[in-house]
Amino acid sequence: MKSNLRRMGASIVSLLIATLAMAAAGTARAAVDADVRAGIYPNADAVSVGGGVLANVGGADSHWYFNPNVEVAMGDRKDIVAMSGDFHYDFDTHSPTSFWMGAGPAVLVTDRRDAASDTDLGMNVLTGVGAKHGQVRPFAQLRGTVANQSQVTIAGGIRF
């Protein structure tokens, strides 16, 4: 079972890399940005890497964004693959920094060292801050996933 989860994790990372490459290629043509991220899962004593895309929802004047993403968290006791379909609202500030809050569905696949792996459906609640302008924009995000095996994630990354 653990080798299946590792293969699935490798497949997800490969898919993520391909998606990010396509998103980066399409960034000049469309209002879609890619992001790469790293973080920690304090509840699982794990560190994570991942990525996603950021797409404006509702037109150029809209403050709503769709930010689907995938993270692979690796820890001593367990590994987690987190797939999220987050939506967030950017609050209108007149500074070069954006502040957002949002939510979205989540799927957590957990591979425990001492037990079978399991899949858990949940709901994310998140907040973040990041640069609004530039070709490379740093961001930081705090996300809580409410599920049977609830998680907290602290992540930072770049959007391009």
C-alpha positions in Angstrom: 0.0 0.0 0.0 2.8 2.4 0.9 4.5 1.9 -2.5 1.1 2.6 -4.2 0.9 5.9 -2.3 4.4 6.8 -3.2 3.7 6.0 -6.9 0.5 8.1 -6.6 2.5 10.9 -5.1 5.1 10.7 -7.9 2.3 10.8 -10.4 0.7 13.8 -8.8 4.0 15.6 -8.7 4.6 14.8 -12.4 1.1 16.1 -13.2 1.7 19.2 -11.1 4.9 19.9 -13.0 3.2 19.5 -16.3 0.3 21.7 -15.2 2.7 24.4 -13.9 4.6 24.3 -17.2 1.4 24.8 -19.2 0.2 27.5 -16.8 3.5 29.3 -17.1 3.4 29.1 -20.9 -0.2 30.5 -20.9 0.4 33.2 -18.4 1.2 35.8 -21.1 -2.1 35.0 -22.9 -4.5 34.5 -20.0 -5.2 35.7 -16.5 -3.9 32.5 -15.0 -0.8 32.4 -12.8 1.2 29.4 -11.5 2.6 29.0 -8.0 5.1 26.9 -6.2 5.0 26.5 -2.5 6.6 25.0 0.5 5.3 24.7 4.0 4.9 22.8 7.3 2.1 20.7 8.6 2.7 21.1 12.4 0.0 18.5 13.4 1.8 15.9 11.3 5.4 17.0 12.0 5.9 17.2 8.2 7.2 19.6 5.6 5.5 20.0 2.2 6.2 21.0 -1.4 3.5 21.7 -4.0 2.0 24.1 -6.5 -1.1 25.3 -8.0 -2.7 27.8 -10.4 -4.4 31.1 -9.6 -7.3 32.2 -11.9 -9.5 35.3 -11.7 -13.1 34.4 -11.5 -15.7 36.8 -12.9 -13.6 39.2 -15.0 -10.8 41.8 -14.6 -12.7 43.8 -12.0 -13.5 40.8 -9.8 -11.7 40.2 -6.5 -12.6 36.5 -6.5 -10.0 33.8 -7.4 -9.9 30.1 -7.9 -6.6 28.6 -6.6 -6.6 24.7 -7.0 -3.4 23.2 -5.6 -1.6 20.0 -4.6 0.9 19.5 -1.8 2.9 16.5 -0.8 3.8 16.6 2.9 6.5 14.2 4.2 7.0 13.5 7.9 8.5 10.9 10.2 5.2 9.4 11.2 3.1 9.9 8.1 3.0 11.4 4.6 0.1 13.4 3.3 -1.0 14.3 -0.2 -3.4 17.3 0.0 -5.5 18.3 -3.0 -7.5 21.5 -2.7 -10.0 23.4 -4.7 -9.8 26.7 -2.9 -11.6 30.0 -3.8 -10.6 33.2 -2.1 -11.6 36.9 -2.1 -8.8 39.6 -2.3 -9.8 42.5 -0.1 -9.5 45.8 -1.9 -6.5 47.6 -0.5 -4.6 50.4 -2.0 -1.2 49.0 -1.2 1.1 46.8 -3.2 0.2 43.9 -0.9 -2.9 41.7 -1.3 -4.8 40.2 1.7 -7.3 37.4 1.1 -9.6 35.0 2.9 -11.3 31.9 1.4 -12.4 28.3 1.6 -12.7 25.2 -0.6 -13.0 21.5 -0.7 -10.1 19.3 0.2 -9.0 15.6 -0.2 -6.3 14.4 2.2 -4.6 11.0 1.4 -2.6 10.0 4.5 0.0 7.2 4.6 0.8 6.3 8.2 4.0 4.4 9.0 2.2 2.1 11.5 -1.2 1.8 9.8 -3.0 1.6 6.5 -3.4 4.7 4.4 -6.7 6.5 4.2 -8.5 9.2 2.3 -10.3 12.0 4.0 -12.7 14.6 2.6 -12.7 18.0 4.2 -13.1 21.8 3.9 -10.3 24.3 3.8 -10.5 27.7 5.5 -7.6 30.0 4.6 -6.1 33.4 4.8 -3.1 34.9 3.1 -1.0 37.8 2.1 1.1 38.4 -1.0 2.5 40.8 -3.5 0.1 42.1 -6.1 2.5 43.1 -8.9 5.6 41.8 -10.7 6.6 38.7 -12.6 7.5 36.9 -9.4 5.3 37.6 -6.4 5.9 36.1 -3.0 3.0 35.0 -0.8 2.3 33.4 2.6 -0.8 31.5 3.6 -2.3 29.9 6.7 -4.8 27.1 6.0 -6.9 24.9 8.2 -8.5 21.8 6.9 -11.5 20.6 8.8 -11.8 16.8 8.3 -11.7 13.6 10.3 -8.0 14.1 10.5 -7.9 17.9 10.6 -4.7 19.7 9.6 -3.1 23.1 9.8 -0.7 24.3 7.0 1.6 27.2 7.1 3.0 27.8 3.6 4.9 30.3 1.5 5.8 30.5 -2.1 6.0 32.4 -5.3 3.5 33.1 -8.0 4.5 33.8 -11.6 
